[in-house]
Amino acid sequence: TVGKETSRFGNGFAAAGIMYYVIAGGMNLLFEDELEGVEHIYKNMMCGAATGMLFKSTLGVIPCIVGGLLGASLIGGLTLLTEEGNKRGLVAFEMKF
């Protein structure tokens, strides 16, 4: 059971990660001028919301909205965590798209 659930969760996280990368790259390419003045945390949260909504879009409207909120909050939290890690010298990368 553990192996079955672990592979299912791993596959879901990998799919979400690839979707986030593609959506963020597409948003940067298509909306480069419009998003120029927006802080990178808000860009990341927009990409996370779009990814979460797309990831749960086949389940209906309510799961789509919940997925968008969850995606935005997760990626916003990760962005804040990496910013704090950069300030303290614990990590040497930034989550910017």
PASEBA-1860 file (N, C-alpha, C; in nm, 3 decimals):
! residues 97
1> TVGKETSR> 0.082/-0.119/0.000/0.000/0.000/0.000/0.087/0.126/0.000 ~ 0.194/0.124/0.080/0.280/0.243/0.087/0.344/0.272/-0.048 ~ 0.393/0.170/-0.114/0.455/0.189/-0.245/0.357/0.240/-0.349 ~ 0.235/0.190/-0.344/0.132/0.233/-0.439/0.096/0.380/-0.417 ~ 0.073/0.418/-0.292/0.037/0.557/-0.262/0.154/0.652/-0.288 ~ 0.275/0.610/-0.256/0.392/0.695/-0.278/0.411/0.724/-0.425 ~ 0.396/0.623/-0.508/0.413/0.646/-0.652/0.301/0.734/-0.707 ~ 0.181/0.721/-0.653/0.069/0.805/-0.698/0.094/0.951/-0.661
9> FGNGFAAA> 0.137/0.976/-0.536/0.165/1.113/-0.493/0.285/1.171/-0.569 ~ 0.388/1.090/-0.589/0.505/1.135/-0.664/0.469/1.172/-0.806 ~ 0.385/1.094/-0.868/0.342/1.122/-1.005/0.260/1.251/-1.009 ~ 0.174/1.271/-0.911/0.094/1.394/-0.905/0.180/1.517/-0.885 ~ 0.279/1.510/-0.795/0.368/1.624/-0.772/0.454/1.653/-0.895 ~ 0.499/1.548/-0.963/0.579/1.568/-1.084/0.495/1.635/-1.193 ~ 0.373/1.590/-1.209/0.284/1.651/-1.309/0.257/1.797/-1.275 ~ 0.232/1.826/-1.148/0.207/1.965/-1.106/0.331/2.052/-1.128
17> GIMYYVIA> 0.448/1.998/-1.100/0.571/2.074/-1.121/0.596/2.106/-1.267 ~ 0.574/2.009/-1.354/0.591/2.033/-1.497/0.487/2.133/-1.547 ~ 0.362/2.118/-1.500/0.258/2.213/-1.539/0.292/2.354/-1.493 ~ 0.343/2.368/-1.370/0.381/2.500/-1.319/0.490/2.562/-1.407 ~ 0.589/2.484/-1.442/0.699/2.533/-1.525/0.649/2.580/-1.661 ~ 0.562/2.501/-1.723/0.511/2.536/-1.856/0.421/2.660/-1.848 ~ 0.334/2.665/-1.748/0.245/2.781/-1.733/0.324/2.907/-1.704 ~ 0.422/2.899/-1.615/0.504/3.016/-1.582/0.584/3.064/-1.703
25> GGMNLLFE> 0.641/2.970/-1.776/0.715/3.008/-1.896/0.625/3.071/-2.001 ~ 0.505/3.016/-2.017/0.410/3.072/-2.112/0.363/3.211/-2.072 ~ 0.338/3.229/-1.942/0.296/3.362/-1.895/0.407/3.464/-1.916 ~ 0.531/3.425/-1.890/0.643/3.516/-1.913/0.656/3.552/-2.060 ~ 0.635/3.454/-2.146/0.649/3.478/-2.289/0.535/3.564/-2.342 ~ 0.412/3.533/-2.302/0.296/3.603/-2.357/0.268/3.737/-2.292 ~ 0.294/3.749/-2.162/0.258/3.870/-2.088/0.380/3.939/-2.030 ~ 0.489/3.940/-2.103/0.614/3.997/-2.053/0.599/4.145/-2.018
33> DELEGVEH> 0.539/4.222/-2.107/0.525/4.366/-2.084/0.422/4.396/-1.976 ~ 0.311/4.321/-1.973/0.206/4.347/-1.877/0.249/4.315/-1.734 ~ 0.336/4.215/-1.718/0.379/4.171/-1.585/0.513/4.231/-1.543 ~ 0.560/4.331/-1.617/0.692/4.387/-1.589/0.702/4.450/-1.451 ~ 0.600/4.522/-1.407/0.606/4.591/-1.279/0.554/4.510/-1.161 ~ 0.511/4.387/-1.186/0.454/4.304/-1.080/0.567/4.234/-1.004 ~ 0.557/4.233/-0.872/0.658/4.166/-0.790/0.657/4.017/-0.818 ~ 0.773/3.952/-0.802/0.784/3.812/-0.840/0.700/3.719/-0.752
41> IYKNMMCG> 0.669/3.757/-0.629/0.584/3.671/-0.546/0.442/3.665/-0.604 ~ 0.393/3.778/-0.657/0.260/3.779/-0.715/0.257/3.705/-0.848 ~ 0.365/3.714/-0.925/0.374/3.635/-1.048/0.372/3.486/-1.015 ~ 0.449/3.446/-0.914/0.452/3.306/-0.875/0.315/3.259/-0.827 ~ 0.246/3.346/-0.752/0.114/3.308/-0.702/0.012/3.297/-0.815 ~ 0.022/3.384/-0.915/-0.067/3.372/-1.032/-0.042/3.242/-1.106 ~ 0.085/3.207/-1.123/0.119/3.081/-1.191/0.073/2.961/-1.108 ~ 0.089/2.968/-0.977/0.044/2.861/-0.889/-0.107/2.844/-0.892
49> AATGMLFK> -0.180/2.954/-0.895/-0.326/2.949/-0.902/-0.370/2.888/-1.035 ~ -0.309/2.931/-1.144/-0.344/2.876/-1.275/-0.313/2.727/-1.282 ~ -0.200/2.687/-1.225/-0.163/2.546/-1.224/-0.261/2.464/-1.141 ~ -0.295/2.512/-1.022/-0.389/2.440/-0.937/-0.526/2.429/-1.000 ~ -0.570/2.535/-1.067/-0.700/2.530/-1.133/-0.699/2.433/-1.250 ~ -0.594/2.433/-1.328/-0.584/2.339/-1.439/-0.572/2.195/-1.390 ~ -0.498/2.176/-1.282/-0.476/2.041/-1.228/-0.607/1.979/-1.181 ~ -0.696/2.058/-1.123/-0.823/2.006/-1.071/-0.943/2.039/-1.160
57> STLGVIPC> -0.919/2.085/-1.282/-1.027/2.132/-1.369/-1.122/2.021/-1.411 ~ -1.080/1.898/-1.413/-1.168/1.789/-1.458/-1.267/1.746/-1.352 ~ -1.252/1.792/-1.228/-1.339/1.750/-1.119/-1.459/1.841/-1.098 ~ -1.462/1.957/-1.163/-1.574/2.049/-1.148/-1.528/2.188/-1.106 ~ -1.626/2.275/-1.084/-1.596/2.416/-1.056/-1.537/2.434/-0.916 ~ -1.601/2.375/-0.815/-1.556/2.394/-0.676/-1.414/2.338/-0.656 ~ -1.384/2.214/-0.699/-1.246/2.167/-0.686/-1.146/2.250/-0.765 ~ -1.191/2.307/-0.877/-1.104/2.394/-0.956/-1.068/2.519/-0.877
65> IVGGLLGA> -1.165/2.579/-0.811/-1.140/2.698/-0.729/-1.050/2.663/-0.610 ~ -1.080/2.552/-0.544/-0.998/2.509/-0.430/-0.855/2.480/-0.475 ~ -0.840/2.416/-0.590/-0.706/2.390/-0.644/-0.630/2.517/-0.673 ~ -0.699/2.618/-0.725/-0.635/2.747/-0.751/-0.590/2.816/-0.624 ~ -0.676/2.814/-0.522/-0.639/2.874/-0.393/-0.523/2.798/-0.329 ~ -0.529/2.667/-0.335/-0.422/2.587/-0.276/-0.291/2.605/-0.351 ~ -0.296/2.610/-0.483/-0.175/2.632/-0.563/-0.112/2.767/-0.535 ~ -0.195/2.871/-0.527/-0.143/3.005/-0.500/-0.082/3.014/-0.361
73> SLIGGLTL> -0.149/2.955/-0.262/-0.096/2.963/-0.126/0.030/2.879/-0.109 ~ 0.036/2.763/-0.172/0.157/2.680/-0.161/0.278/2.747/-0.226 ~ 0.260/2.798/-0.346/0.375/2.859/-0.414/0.411/2.992/-0.349 ~ 0.312/3.064/-0.294/0.342/3.186/-0.219/0.423/3.157/-0.095 ~ 0.385/3.051/-0.024/0.461/3.011/0.095/0.602/2.967/0.061 ~ 0.617/2.892/-0.048/0.751/2.850/-0.090/0.837/2.968/-0.131 ~ 0.775/3.066/-0.196/0.849/3.186/-0.236/0.897/3.263/-0.113 ~ 0.808/3.281/-0.015/0.848/3.350/0.107/0.956/3.272/0.183
81> LTEEGNKR> 0.945/3.140/0.184/1.044/3.056/0.250/1.181/3.068/0.185 ~ 1.186/3.068/0.052/1.315/3.081/-0.015/1.372/3.222/0.000 ~ 1.285/3.325/0.003/1.335/3.461/0.027/1.399/3.471/0.165 ~ 1.334/3.412/0.265/1.391/3.414/0.400/1.520/3.334/0.406 ~ 1.524/3.223/0.336/1.648/3.143/0.329/1.760/3.218/0.261 ~ 1.728/3.298/0.159/1.829/3.380/0.093/1.883/3.487/0.187 ~ 1.793/3.549/0.263/1.836/3.653/0.357/1.930/3.597/0.463 ~ 1.902/3.476/0.508/1.985/3.414/0.613/2.104/3.339/0.558
89> GLVAFEMK> 2.117/3.329/0.426/2.228/3.260/0.365/2.216/3.109/0.365 ~ 2.095/3.056/0.380/2.075/2.911/0.384/2.058/2.851/0.246 ~ 2.002/2.927/0.152/1.986/2.881/0.014/2.045/2.985/-0.078 ~ 2.081/2.943/-0.196/2.146/3.035/-0.289/2.068/3.050/-0.420 ~ 1.938/3.027/-0.416/1.857/3.045/-0.537/1.730/3.121/-0.501 ~ 1.664/3.173/-0.605/1.539/3.245/-0.587/1.433/3.182/-0.675 ~ 1.308/3.191/-0.632/1.197/3.140/-0.711/1.140/3.257/-0.791 ~ 1.199/3.284/-0.908/1.154/3.393/-0.993/1.115/3.338/-1.127
97> F> 1.003/3.388/-1.176/0.964/3.360/-1.314/0.924/3.490/-1.378
END
